[in-house]
Amino acid sequence: MRALVIGASGGIGSAVAAQLAQDKWDVTGLSRSVDGFDVGNAASVERAMSGMTAPFDLIFVALGILAPLWGTPEKSLSAIKPDEMARVFSVNTIGPALILRHAAELLPKDRRSVVATLSARVGSIGDNKVGGWHSYRASKAALNQIIHGAAIELGRSHKQSICVALHPGTVETPFTANYVGRHPTVPATQAATNLLSVIADLTPDQSGSFFDYAGEAISW
């Protein structure tokens, strides 16, 4: 079995790659720090993805930022800054969309395959009860729409493919360190185990859906 882990140097991505390797998968990792992969640069995405050797049974996309390095998630609409919002969308939505453009050429057509992209529960419009974090929420909601559309498109040519959005929970990584507050957290290794367990149980009729780390469906 072969897996492509994008964002393989991050907290969750590296844990997923390590767990897959431990389970005897042939893992290809791709990240900015190791490979110079810049999800915010269309040419970088095209170059990296077109250079991959297919097929992969799993493509795991572990990308995302809460806010640009120089900013923080907005607490109100008045705090929105266009340039910062654009950067969040570039990484959280447009980058994964550019990756998904290559899914059809990288997945097998003769067997089950999975594209799993990290989303976030706060990207759920139906679950939003407190507001705030507008750029992050909106970018993940937009990502969910991209994933749903990609699942429909992939299903036409890859009948056994599964394309889903996954919420990993609040994970102990530098990504969340300043924002966890009183929320319970789990180590990245546990998050990886949880997510891979969900992925293992998915069936093609669940493609295009949004699940949490326990395999429970999340409202769009």
PyMOL CGO cylinders between C-alpha atoms (Angstrom):
from pymol import cmd
from pymol.cgo import CYLINDER

trace = [
    CYLINDER, 0.00, 0.00, 0.00, 1.28, 3.46, -0.91, 0.3, 1, 1, 1, 1, 1, 1,
    CYLINDER, 1.28, 3.46, -0.91, 0.51, 6.77, 0.77, 0.3, 1, 1, 1, 1, 1, 1,
    CYLINDER, 0.51, 6.77, 0.77, 1.26, 10.38, -0.04, 0.3, 1, 1, 1, 1, 1, 1,
    CYLINDER, 1.26, 10.38, -0.04, 1.30, 12.64, 3.03, 0.3, 1, 1, 1, 1, 1, 1,
    CYLINDER, 1.30, 12.64, 3.03, 1.28, 16.34, 2.24, 0.3, 1, 1, 1, 1, 1, 1,
    CYLINDER, 1.28, 16.34, 2.24, 2.38, 18.47, 5.17, 0.3, 1, 1, 1, 1, 1, 1,
    CYLINDER, 2.38, 18.47, 5.17, 4.53, 15.60, 6.39, 0.3, 1, 1, 1, 1, 1, 1,
    CYLINDER, 4.53, 15.60, 6.39, 6.74, 17.76, 8.60, 0.3, 1, 1, 1, 1, 1, 1,
    CYLINDER, 6.74, 17.76, 8.60, 3.89, 19.21, 10.65, 0.3, 1, 1, 1, 1, 1, 1,
    CYLINDER, 3.89, 19.21, 10.65, 2.56, 17.84, 13.91, 0.3, 1, 1, 1, 1, 1, 1,
    CYLINDER, 2.56, 17.84, 13.91, -0.31, 15.75, 12.56, 0.3, 1, 1, 1, 1, 1, 1,
    CYLINDER, -0.31, 15.75, 12.56, 1.24, 15.07, 9.16, 0.3, 1, 1, 1, 1, 1, 1,
    CYLINDER, 1.24, 15.07, 9.16, 4.47, 13.70, 10.62, 0.3, 1, 1, 1, 1, 1, 1,
    CYLINDER, 4.47, 13.70, 10.62, 2.55, 11.52, 13.09, 0.3, 1, 1, 1, 1, 1, 1,
    CYLINDER, 2.55, 11.52, 13.09, 0.36, 10.12, 10.31, 0.3, 1, 1, 1, 1, 1, 1,
    CYLINDER, 0.36, 10.12, 10.31, 3.40, 9.42, 8.12, 0.3, 1, 1, 1, 1, 1, 1,
    CYLINDER, 3.40, 9.42, 8.12, 5.17, 7.68, 11.01, 0.3, 1, 1, 1, 1, 1, 1,
    CYLINDER, 5.17, 7.68, 11.01, 2.14, 5.55, 11.84, 0.3, 1, 1, 1, 1, 1, 1,
    CYLINDER, 2.14, 5.55, 11.84, 1.68, 4.50, 8.22, 0.3, 1, 1, 1, 1, 1, 1,
    CYLINDER, 1.68, 4.50, 8.22, 5.36, 3.60, 7.92, 0.3, 1, 1, 1, 1, 1, 1,
    CYLINDER, 5.36, 3.60, 7.92, 5.08, 1.56, 11.12, 0.3, 1, 1, 1, 1, 1, 1,
    CYLINDER, 5.08, 1.56, 11.12, 2.14, -0.25, 9.54, 0.3, 1, 1, 1, 1, 1, 1,
    CYLINDER, 2.14, -0.25, 9.54, 4.37, -1.14, 6.57, 0.3, 1, 1, 1, 1, 1, 1,
    CYLINDER, 4.37, -1.14, 6.57, 2.97, 1.38, 4.11, 0.3, 1, 1, 1, 1, 1, 1,
    CYLINDER, 2.97, 1.38, 4.11, 5.26, 2.84, 1.46, 0.3, 1, 1, 1, 1, 1, 1,
    CYLINDER, 5.26, 2.84, 1.46, 5.07, 6.52, 2.45, 0.3, 1, 1, 1, 1, 1, 1,
    CYLINDER, 5.07, 6.52, 2.45, 6.01, 9.53, 0.34, 0.3, 1, 1, 1, 1, 1, 1,
    CYLINDER, 6.01, 9.53, 0.34, 6.14, 12.77, 2.32, 0.3, 1, 1, 1, 1, 1, 1,
    CYLINDER, 6.14, 12.77, 2.32, 5.92, 16.28, 0.99, 0.3, 1, 1, 1, 1, 1, 1,
    CYLINDER, 5.92, 16.28, 0.99, 6.45, 19.47, 2.98, 0.3, 1, 1, 1, 1, 1, 1,
    CYLINDER, 6.45, 19.47, 2.98, 7.71, 23.01, 2.76, 0.3, 1, 1, 1, 1, 1, 1,
    CYLINDER, 7.71, 23.01, 2.76, 10.57, 22.57, 5.23, 0.3, 1, 1, 1, 1, 1, 1,
    CYLINDER, 10.57, 22.57, 5.23, 11.97, 19.41, 3.64, 0.3, 1, 1, 1, 1, 1, 1,
    CYLINDER, 11.97, 19.41, 3.64, 10.97, 19.63, -0.02, 0.3, 1, 1, 1, 1, 1, 1,
    CYLINDER, 10.97, 19.63, -0.02, 10.36, 23.34, -0.58, 0.3, 1, 1, 1, 1, 1, 1,
    CYLINDER, 10.36, 23.34, -0.58, 6.70, 22.60, -1.29, 0.3, 1, 1, 1, 1, 1, 1,
    CYLINDER, 6.70, 22.60, -1.29, 4.82, 25.91, -1.09, 0.3, 1, 1, 1, 1, 1, 1,
    CYLINDER, 4.82, 25.91, -1.09, 1.08, 25.32, -1.08, 0.3, 1, 1, 1, 1, 1, 1,
    CYLINDER, 1.08, 25.32, -1.08, 0.55, 29.04, -1.57, 0.3, 1, 1, 1, 1, 1, 1,
    CYLINDER, 0.55, 29.04, -1.57, 2.41, 28.97, -4.88, 0.3, 1, 1, 1, 1, 1, 1,
    CYLINDER, 2.41, 28.97, -4.88, 0.55, 27.36, -7.79, 0.3, 1, 1, 1, 1, 1, 1,
    CYLINDER, 0.55, 27.36, -7.79, 3.75, 26.62, -9.71, 0.3, 1, 1, 1, 1, 1, 1,
    CYLINDER, 3.75, 26.62, -9.71, 5.25, 24.84, -6.69, 0.3, 1, 1, 1, 1, 1, 1,
    CYLINDER, 5.25, 24.84, -6.69, 2.13, 22.70, -6.28, 0.3, 1, 1, 1, 1, 1, 1,
    CYLINDER, 2.13, 22.70, -6.28, 2.02, 21.86, -9.99, 0.3, 1, 1, 1, 1, 1, 1,
    CYLINDER, 2.02, 21.86, -9.99, 5.70, 20.94, -10.07, 0.3, 1, 1, 1, 1, 1, 1,
    CYLINDER, 5.70, 20.94, -10.07, 5.53, 18.70, -7.01, 0.3, 1, 1, 1, 1, 1, 1,
    CYLINDER, 5.53, 18.70, -7.01, 2.26, 16.96, -7.80, 0.3, 1, 1, 1, 1, 1, 1,
    CYLINDER, 2.26, 16.96, -7.80, 2.99, 16.34, -11.48, 0.3, 1, 1, 1, 1, 1, 1,
    CYLINDER, 2.99, 16.34, -11.48, 6.30, 14.76, -10.46, 0.3, 1, 1, 1, 1, 1, 1,
    CYLINDER, 6.30, 14.76, -10.46, 4.67, 12.10, -8.28, 0.3, 1, 1, 1, 1, 1, 1,
    CYLINDER, 4.67, 12.10, -8.28, 4.73, 8.44, -9.33, 0.3, 1, 1, 1, 1, 1, 1,
    CYLINDER, 4.73, 8.44, -9.33, 1.21, 6.98, -9.19, 0.3, 1, 1, 1, 1, 1, 1,
    CYLINDER, 1.21, 6.98, -9.19, -0.77, 5.26, -7.88, 0.3, 1, 1, 1, 1, 1, 1,
    CYLINDER, -0.77, 5.26, -7.88, -1.34, 6.09, -4.20, 0.3, 1, 1, 1, 1, 1, 1,
    CYLINDER, -1.34, 6.09, -4.20, -3.92, 4.24, -2.11, 0.3, 1, 1, 1, 1, 1, 1,
    CYLINDER, -3.92, 4.24, -2.11, -4.09, 7.18, 0.30, 0.3, 1, 1, 1, 1, 1, 1,
    CYLINDER, -4.09, 7.18, 0.30, -3.49, 10.88, -0.15, 0.3, 1, 1, 1, 1, 1, 1,
    CYLINDER, -3.49, 10.88, -0.15, -3.51, 12.62, 3.23, 0.3, 1, 1, 1, 1, 1, 1,
    CYLINDER, -3.51, 12.62, 3.23, -3.48, 16.43, 3.16, 0.3, 1, 1, 1, 1, 1, 1,
    CYLINDER, -3.48, 16.43, 3.16, -2.41, 17.91, 6.51, 0.3, 1, 1, 1, 1, 1, 1,
    CYLINDER, -2.41, 17.91, 6.51, -2.23, 21.63, 5.75, 0.3, 1, 1, 1, 1, 1, 1,
    CYLINDER, -2.23, 21.63, 5.75, -3.58, 24.68, 7.50, 0.3, 1, 1, 1, 1, 1, 1,
    CYLINDER, -3.58, 24.68, 7.50, -2.93, 27.92, 9.34, 0.3, 1, 1, 1, 1, 1, 1,
    CYLINDER, -2.93, 27.92, 9.34, -5.09, 29.66, 11.94, 0.3, 1, 1, 1, 1, 1, 1,
    CYLINDER, -5.09, 29.66, 11.94, -3.75, 33.04, 10.85, 0.3, 1, 1, 1, 1, 1, 1,
    CYLINDER, -3.75, 33.04, 10.85, -0.65, 34.41, 9.12, 0.3, 1, 1, 1, 1, 1, 1,
    CYLINDER, -0.65, 34.41, 9.12, 2.49, 34.46, 11.25, 0.3, 1, 1, 1, 1, 1, 1,
    CYLINDER, 2.49, 34.46, 11.25, 2.07, 38.17, 11.89, 0.3, 1, 1, 1, 1, 1, 1,
    CYLINDER, 2.07, 38.17, 11.89, -1.63, 37.95, 12.84, 0.3, 1, 1, 1, 1, 1, 1,
    CYLINDER, -1.63, 37.95, 12.84, -4.15, 36.20, 15.05, 0.3, 1, 1, 1, 1, 1, 1,
    CYLINDER, -4.15, 36.20, 15.05, -7.65, 34.81, 14.41, 0.3, 1, 1, 1, 1, 1, 1,
    CYLINDER, -7.65, 34.81, 14.41, -10.20, 37.62, 14.37, 0.3, 1, 1, 1, 1, 1, 1,
    CYLINDER, -10.20, 37.62, 14.37, -12.57, 37.99, 17.32, 0.3, 1, 1, 1, 1, 1, 1,
    CYLINDER, -12.57, 37.99, 17.32, -14.89, 40.30, 15.38, 0.3, 1, 1, 1, 1, 1, 1,
    CYLINDER, -14.89, 40.30, 15.38, -15.74, 41.34, 11.83, 0.3, 1, 1, 1, 1, 1, 1,
    CYLINDER, -15.74, 41.34, 11.83, -14.06, 44.69, 12.46, 0.3, 1, 1, 1, 1, 1, 1,
    CYLINDER, -14.06, 44.69, 12.46, -10.73, 42.89, 12.91, 0.3, 1, 1, 1, 1, 1, 1,
    CYLINDER, -10.73, 42.89, 12.91, -10.72, 41.41, 9.40, 0.3, 1, 1, 1, 1, 1, 1,
    CYLINDER, -10.72, 41.41, 9.40, -7.70, 42.45, 7.33, 0.3, 1, 1, 1, 1, 1, 1,
    CYLINDER, -7.70, 42.45, 7.33, -7.98, 41.62, 3.62, 0.3, 1, 1, 1, 1, 1, 1,
    CYLINDER, -7.98, 41.62, 3.62, -4.35, 40.62, 3.12, 0.3, 1, 1, 1, 1, 1, 1,
    CYLINDER, -4.35, 40.62, 3.12, -4.37, 38.32, 6.14, 0.3, 1, 1, 1, 1, 1, 1,
    CYLINDER, -4.37, 38.32, 6.14, -7.69, 36.76, 5.13, 0.3, 1, 1, 1, 1, 1, 1,
    CYLINDER, -7.69, 36.76, 5.13, -6.32, 36.15, 1.63, 0.3, 1, 1, 1, 1, 1, 1,
    CYLINDER, -6.32, 36.15, 1.63, -3.28, 34.38, 3.09, 0.3, 1, 1, 1, 1, 1, 1,
    CYLINDER, -3.28, 34.38, 3.09, -5.46, 32.11, 5.22, 0.3, 1, 1, 1, 1, 1, 1,
    CYLINDER, -5.46, 32.11, 5.22, -7.57, 31.18, 2.18, 0.3, 1, 1, 1, 1, 1, 1,
    CYLINDER, -7.57, 31.18, 2.18, -4.42, 30.63, 0.12, 0.3, 1, 1, 1, 1, 1, 1,
    CYLINDER, -4.42, 30.63, 0.12, -3.14, 27.95, 2.51, 0.3, 1, 1, 1, 1, 1, 1,
    CYLINDER, -3.14, 27.95, 2.51, -6.38, 26.46, 3.83, 0.3, 1, 1, 1, 1, 1, 1,
    CYLINDER, -6.38, 26.46, 3.83, -8.55, 26.44, 0.70, 0.3, 1, 1, 1, 1, 1, 1,
    CYLINDER, -8.55, 26.44, 0.70, -6.78, 27.25, -2.55, 0.3, 1, 1, 1, 1, 1, 1,
    CYLINDER, -6.78, 27.25, -2.55, -3.71, 25.13, -1.83, 0.3, 1, 1, 1, 1, 1, 1,
    CYLINDER, -3.71, 25.13, -1.83, -5.68, 21.94, -1.11, 0.3, 1, 1, 1, 1, 1, 1,
    CYLINDER, -5.68, 21.94, -1.11, -7.85, 22.67, -4.16, 0.3, 1, 1, 1, 1, 1, 1,
    CYLINDER, -7.85, 22.67, -4.16, -4.73, 22.79, -6.34, 0.3, 1, 1, 1, 1, 1, 1,
    CYLINDER, -4.73, 22.79, -6.34, -3.62, 19.48, -4.84, 0.3, 1, 1, 1, 1, 1, 1,
    CYLINDER, -3.62, 19.48, -4.84, -7.01, 17.89, -5.47, 0.3, 1, 1, 1, 1, 1, 1,
    CYLINDER, -7.01, 17.89, -5.47, -6.72, 18.82, -9.14, 0.3, 1, 1, 1, 1, 1, 1,
    CYLINDER, -6.72, 18.82, -9.14, -4.17, 16.01, -9.40, 0.3, 1, 1, 1, 1, 1, 1,
    CYLINDER, -4.17, 16.01, -9.40, -6.08, 13.38, -7.41, 0.3, 1, 1, 1, 1, 1, 1,
    CYLINDER, -6.08, 13.38, -7.41, -7.58, 11.63, -10.42, 0.3, 1, 1, 1, 1, 1, 1,
    CYLINDER, -7.58, 11.63, -10.42, -4.18, 10.98, -11.97, 0.3, 1, 1, 1, 1, 1, 1,
    CYLINDER, -4.18, 10.98, -11.97, -2.65, 9.79, -8.69, 0.3, 1, 1, 1, 1, 1, 1,
    CYLINDER, -2.65, 9.79, -8.69, -5.34, 7.36, -7.49, 0.3, 1, 1, 1, 1, 1, 1,
    CYLINDER, -5.34, 7.36, -7.49, -5.90, 3.80, -8.77, 0.3, 1, 1, 1, 1, 1, 1,
    CYLINDER, -5.90, 3.80, -8.77, -9.10, 3.07, -10.67, 0.3, 1, 1, 1, 1, 1, 1,
    CYLINDER, -9.10, 3.07, -10.67, -9.20, -0.66, -9.94, 0.3, 1, 1, 1, 1, 1, 1,
    CYLINDER, -9.20, -0.66, -9.94, -9.39, -0.61, -6.13, 0.3, 1, 1, 1, 1, 1, 1,
    CYLINDER, -9.39, -0.61, -6.13, -10.36, 1.40, -3.06, 0.3, 1, 1, 1, 1, 1, 1,
    CYLINDER, -10.36, 1.40, -3.06, -8.51, 4.68, -2.50, 0.3, 1, 1, 1, 1, 1, 1,
    CYLINDER, -8.51, 4.68, -2.50, -8.87, 7.59, -0.10, 0.3, 1, 1, 1, 1, 1, 1,
    CYLINDER, -8.87, 7.59, -0.10, -8.19, 11.31, -0.22, 0.3, 1, 1, 1, 1, 1, 1,
    CYLINDER, -8.19, 11.31, -0.22, -8.44, 12.69, 3.31, 0.3, 1, 1, 1, 1, 1, 1,
    CYLINDER, -8.44, 12.69, 3.31, -7.98, 16.39, 3.96, 0.3, 1, 1, 1, 1, 1, 1,
    CYLINDER, -7.98, 16.39, 3.96, -7.77, 17.97, 7.39, 0.3, 1, 1, 1, 1, 1, 1,
    CYLINDER, -7.77, 17.97, 7.39, -10.60, 20.40, 7.96, 0.3, 1, 1, 1, 1, 1, 1,
    CYLINDER, -10.60, 20.40, 7.96, -11.93, 21.68, 11.31, 0.3, 1, 1, 1, 1, 1, 1,
    CYLINDER, -11.93, 21.68, 11.31, -15.20, 21.58, 13.20, 0.3, 1, 1, 1, 1, 1, 1,
    CYLINDER, -15.20, 21.58, 13.20, -15.16, 25.39, 13.36, 0.3, 1, 1, 1, 1, 1, 1,
    CYLINDER, -15.16, 25.39, 13.36, -15.56, 25.30, 9.58, 0.3, 1, 1, 1, 1, 1, 1,
    CYLINDER, -15.56, 25.30, 9.58, -19.06, 23.89, 10.08, 0.3, 1, 1, 1, 1, 1, 1,
    CYLINDER, -19.06, 23.89, 10.08, -21.67, 26.57, 9.43, 0.3, 1, 1, 1, 1, 1, 1,
    CYLINDER, -21.67, 26.57, 9.43, -24.32, 24.55, 11.22, 0.3, 1, 1, 1, 1, 1, 1,
    CYLINDER, -24.32, 24.55, 11.22, -22.15, 24.12, 14.31, 0.3, 1, 1, 1, 1, 1, 1,
    CYLINDER, -22.15, 24.12, 14.31, -21.11, 27.78, 14.62, 0.3, 1, 1, 1, 1, 1, 1,
    CYLINDER, -21.11, 27.78, 14.62, -22.69, 29.13, 17.79, 0.3, 1, 1, 1, 1, 1, 1,
    CYLINDER, -22.69, 29.13, 17.79, -20.12, 31.71, 18.94, 0.3, 1, 1, 1, 1, 1, 1,
    CYLINDER, -20.12, 31.71, 18.94, -18.85, 33.52, 15.82, 0.3, 1, 1, 1, 1, 1, 1,
    CYLINDER, -18.85, 33.52, 15.82, -15.36, 34.93, 15.54, 0.3, 1, 1, 1, 1, 1, 1,
    CYLINDER, -15.36, 34.93, 15.54, -12.34, 33.42, 13.80, 0.3, 1, 1, 1, 1, 1, 1,
    CYLINDER, -12.34, 33.42, 13.80, -13.91, 34.56, 10.54, 0.3, 1, 1, 1, 1, 1, 1,
    CYLINDER, -13.91, 34.56, 10.54, -11.07, 33.89, 8.12, 0.3, 1, 1, 1, 1, 1, 1,
    CYLINDER, -11.07, 33.89, 8.12, -10.25, 30.46, 9.52, 0.3, 1, 1, 1, 1, 1, 1,
    CYLINDER, -10.25, 30.46, 9.52, -13.90, 29.39, 9.72, 0.3, 1, 1, 1, 1, 1, 1,
    CYLINDER, -13.90, 29.39, 9.72, -14.69, 30.64, 6.23, 0.3, 1, 1, 1, 1, 1, 1,
    CYLINDER, -14.69, 30.64, 6.23, -11.56, 29.08, 4.69, 0.3, 1, 1, 1, 1, 1, 1,
    CYLINDER, -11.56, 29.08, 4.69, -12.40, 25.68, 6.17, 0.3, 1, 1, 1, 1, 1, 1,
    CYLINDER, -12.40, 25.68, 6.17, -16.06, 25.96, 5.14, 0.3, 1, 1, 1, 1, 1, 1,
    CYLINDER, -16.06, 25.96, 5.14, -14.86, 26.72, 1.60, 0.3, 1, 1, 1, 1, 1, 1,
    CYLINDER, -14.86, 26.72, 1.60, -12.46, 23.78, 1.79, 0.3, 1, 1, 1, 1, 1, 1,
    CYLINDER, -12.46, 23.78, 1.79, -15.34, 21.51, 2.75, 0.3, 1, 1, 1, 1, 1, 1,
    CYLINDER, -15.34, 21.51, 2.75, -17.20, 22.58, -0.39, 0.3, 1, 1, 1, 1, 1, 1,
    CYLINDER, -17.20, 22.58, -0.39, -14.12, 21.87, -2.51, 0.3, 1, 1, 1, 1, 1, 1,
    CYLINDER, -14.12, 21.87, -2.51, -13.81, 18.40, -0.99, 0.3, 1, 1, 1, 1, 1, 1,
    CYLINDER, -13.81, 18.40, -0.99, -17.49, 17.65, -1.55, 0.3, 1, 1, 1, 1, 1, 1,
    CYLINDER, -17.49, 17.65, -1.55, -17.22, 18.73, -5.18, 0.3, 1, 1, 1, 1, 1, 1,
    CYLINDER, -17.22, 18.73, -5.18, -14.01, 16.76, -5.67, 0.3, 1, 1, 1, 1, 1, 1,
    CYLINDER, -14.01, 16.76, -5.67, -15.71, 13.64, -4.31, 0.3, 1, 1, 1, 1, 1, 1,
    CYLINDER, -15.71, 13.64, -4.31, -18.48, 13.96, -6.91, 0.3, 1, 1, 1, 1, 1, 1,
    CYLINDER, -18.48, 13.96, -6.91, -15.98, 14.43, -9.72, 0.3, 1, 1, 1, 1, 1, 1,
    CYLINDER, -15.98, 14.43, -9.72, -13.69, 11.60, -8.62, 0.3, 1, 1, 1, 1, 1, 1,
    CYLINDER, -13.69, 11.60, -8.62, -16.63, 9.26, -8.20, 0.3, 1, 1, 1, 1, 1, 1,
    CYLINDER, -16.63, 9.26, -8.20, -17.36, 9.45, -11.92, 0.3, 1, 1, 1, 1, 1, 1,
    CYLINDER, -17.36, 9.45, -11.92, -14.00, 7.99, -12.95, 0.3, 1, 1, 1, 1, 1, 1,
    CYLINDER, -14.00, 7.99, -12.95, -12.81, 6.26, -9.76, 0.3, 1, 1, 1, 1, 1, 1,
    CYLINDER, -12.81, 6.26, -9.76, -15.81, 4.27, -8.54, 0.3, 1, 1, 1, 1, 1, 1,
    CYLINDER, -15.81, 4.27, -8.54, -14.08, 3.01, -5.39, 0.3, 1, 1, 1, 1, 1, 1,
    CYLINDER, -14.08, 3.01, -5.39, -12.56, 6.35, -4.38, 0.3, 1, 1, 1, 1, 1, 1,
    CYLINDER, -12.56, 6.35, -4.38, -13.37, 8.11, -1.12, 0.3, 1, 1, 1, 1, 1, 1,
    CYLINDER, -13.37, 8.11, -1.12, -12.77, 11.84, -0.66, 0.3, 1, 1, 1, 1, 1, 1,
    CYLINDER, -12.77, 11.84, -0.66, -13.49, 13.26, 2.80, 0.3, 1, 1, 1, 1, 1, 1,
    CYLINDER, -13.49, 13.26, 2.80, -12.89, 16.15, 5.18, 0.3, 1, 1, 1, 1, 1, 1,
    CYLINDER, -12.89, 16.15, 5.18, -11.66, 15.18, 8.65, 0.3, 1, 1, 1, 1, 1, 1,
    CYLINDER, -11.66, 15.18, 8.65, -11.68, 17.06, 11.95, 0.3, 1, 1, 1, 1, 1, 1,
    CYLINDER, -11.68, 17.06, 11.95, -8.75, 15.83, 14.09, 0.3, 1, 1, 1, 1, 1, 1,
    CYLINDER, -8.75, 15.83, 14.09, -9.88, 17.35, 17.40, 0.3, 1, 1, 1, 1, 1, 1,
    CYLINDER, -9.88, 17.35, 17.40, -7.66, 19.77, 19.28, 0.3, 1, 1, 1, 1, 1, 1,
    CYLINDER, -7.66, 19.77, 19.28, -4.17, 18.40, 18.92, 0.3, 1, 1, 1, 1, 1, 1,
    CYLINDER, -4.17, 18.40, 18.92, -1.05, 19.30, 20.91, 0.3, 1, 1, 1, 1, 1, 1,
    CYLINDER, -1.05, 19.30, 20.91, 1.02, 20.99, 18.22, 0.3, 1, 1, 1, 1, 1, 1,
    CYLINDER, 1.02, 20.99, 18.22, 2.68, 24.42, 17.78, 0.3, 1, 1, 1, 1, 1, 1,
    CYLINDER, 2.68, 24.42, 17.78, -0.28, 25.15, 15.47, 0.3, 1, 1, 1, 1, 1, 1,
    CYLINDER, -0.28, 25.15, 15.47, -2.70, 25.21, 18.43, 0.3, 1, 1, 1, 1, 1, 1,
    CYLINDER, -2.70, 25.21, 18.43, -0.42, 26.10, 21.35, 0.3, 1, 1, 1, 1, 1, 1,
    CYLINDER, -0.42, 26.10, 21.35, -1.69, 29.64, 21.84, 0.3, 1, 1, 1, 1, 1, 1,
    CYLINDER, -1.69, 29.64, 21.84, -5.38, 28.87, 21.34, 0.3, 1, 1, 1, 1, 1, 1,
    CYLINDER, -5.38, 28.87, 21.34, -6.35, 25.68, 23.16, 0.3, 1, 1, 1, 1, 1, 1,
    CYLINDER, -6.35, 25.68, 23.16, -7.53, 27.41, 26.33, 0.3, 1, 1, 1, 1, 1, 1,
    CYLINDER, -7.53, 27.41, 26.33, -9.62, 24.97, 28.33, 0.3, 1, 1, 1, 1, 1, 1,
    CYLINDER, -9.62, 24.97, 28.33, -10.27, 22.63, 25.40, 0.3, 1, 1, 1, 1, 1, 1,
    CYLINDER, -10.27, 22.63, 25.40, -9.08, 19.04, 25.97, 0.3, 1, 1, 1, 1, 1, 1,
    CYLINDER, -9.08, 19.04, 25.97, -6.18, 18.12, 23.71, 0.3, 1, 1, 1, 1, 1, 1,
    CYLINDER, -6.18, 18.12, 23.71, -4.60, 14.91, 22.45, 0.3, 1, 1, 1, 1, 1, 1,
    CYLINDER, -4.60, 14.91, 22.45, -1.01, 14.22, 21.34, 0.3, 1, 1, 1, 1, 1, 1,
    CYLINDER, -1.01, 14.22, 21.34, -0.39, 14.18, 17.61, 0.3, 1, 1, 1, 1, 1, 1,
    CYLINDER, -0.39, 14.18, 17.61, 0.35, 10.45, 17.77, 0.3, 1, 1, 1, 1, 1, 1,
    CYLINDER, 0.35, 10.45, 17.77, -3.11, 9.76, 19.21, 0.3, 1, 1, 1, 1, 1, 1,
    CYLINDER, -3.11, 9.76, 19.21, -4.73, 12.05, 16.65, 0.3, 1, 1, 1, 1, 1, 1,
    CYLINDER, -4.73, 12.05, 16.65, -2.98, 10.12, 13.87, 0.3, 1, 1, 1, 1, 1, 1,
    CYLINDER, -2.98, 10.12, 13.87, -4.19, 6.80, 15.26, 0.3, 1, 1, 1, 1, 1, 1,
    CYLINDER, -4.19, 6.80, 15.26, -7.74, 8.15, 15.49, 0.3, 1, 1, 1, 1, 1, 1,
    CYLINDER, -7.74, 8.15, 15.49, -7.78, 9.56, 11.98, 0.3, 1, 1, 1, 1, 1, 1,
    CYLINDER, -7.78, 9.56, 11.98, -6.26, 6.47, 10.36, 0.3, 1, 1, 1, 1, 1, 1,
    CYLINDER, -6.26, 6.47, 10.36, -8.83, 4.33, 12.13, 0.3, 1, 1, 1, 1, 1, 1,
    CYLINDER, -8.83, 4.33, 12.13, -11.61, 6.46, 10.66, 0.3, 1, 1, 1, 1, 1, 1,
    CYLINDER, -11.61, 6.46, 10.66, -10.02, 6.28, 7.20, 0.3, 1, 1, 1, 1, 1, 1,
    CYLINDER, -10.02, 6.28, 7.20, -9.74, 2.49, 7.41, 0.3, 1, 1, 1, 1, 1, 1,
    CYLINDER, -9.74, 2.49, 7.41, -13.48, 2.14, 8.02, 0.3, 1, 1, 1, 1, 1, 1,
    CYLINDER, -13.48, 2.14, 8.02, -14.70, 4.47, 5.28, 0.3, 1, 1, 1, 1, 1, 1,
    CYLINDER, -14.70, 4.47, 5.28, -16.66, 3.15, 2.32, 0.3, 1, 1, 1, 1, 1, 1,
    CYLINDER, -16.66, 3.15, 2.32, -17.22, 4.76, -1.11, 0.3, 1, 1, 1, 1, 1, 1,
    CYLINDER, -17.22, 4.76, -1.11, -20.82, 5.66, -0.26, 0.3, 1, 1, 1, 1, 1, 1,
    CYLINDER, -20.82, 5.66, -0.26, -19.40, 8.00, 2.43, 0.3, 1, 1, 1, 1, 1, 1,
    CYLINDER, -19.40, 8.00, 2.43, -17.32, 9.96, -0.06, 0.3, 1, 1, 1, 1, 1, 1,
    CYLINDER, -17.32, 9.96, -0.06, -17.91, 13.69, 0.04, 0.3, 1, 1, 1, 1, 1, 1,
    CYLINDER, -17.91, 13.69, 0.04, -18.64, 13.74, 3.77, 0.3, 1, 1, 1, 1, 1, 1,
    CYLINDER, -18.64, 13.74, 3.77, -17.21, 15.48, 6.85, 0.3, 1, 1, 1, 1, 1, 1,
    CYLINDER, -17.21, 15.48, 6.85, -16.21, 13.36, 9.87, 0.3, 1, 1, 1, 1, 1, 1,
    CYLINDER, -16.21, 13.36, 9.87, -14.56, 13.89, 13.22, 0.3, 1, 1, 1, 1, 1, 1,
    CYLINDER, -14.56, 13.89, 13.22, -11.77, 11.83, 14.78, 0.3, 1, 1, 1, 1, 1, 1,
    CYLINDER, -11.77, 11.83, 14.78, -14.31, 9.32, 16.15, 0.3, 1, 1, 1, 1, 1, 1,
    CYLINDER, -14.31, 9.32, 16.15, -15.96, 8.77, 12.78, 0.3, 1, 1, 1, 1, 1, 1,
    CYLINDER, -15.96, 8.77, 12.78, -19.04, 10.84, 13.62, 0.3, 1, 1, 1, 1, 1, 1,
    CYLINDER, -19.04, 10.84, 13.62, -20.53, 12.95, 10.84, 0.3, 1, 1, 1, 1, 1, 1,
    CYLINDER, -20.53, 12.95, 10.84, -20.29, 16.74, 11.29, 0.3, 1, 1, 1, 1, 1, 1,
    CYLINDER, -20.29, 16.74, 11.29, -22.91, 19.17, 10.05, 0.3, 1, 1, 1, 1, 1, 1,
    CYLINDER, -22.91, 19.17, 10.05, -21.87, 21.24, 7.06, 0.3, 1, 1, 1, 1, 1, 1,
]
cmd.load_cgo(trace, "trace")
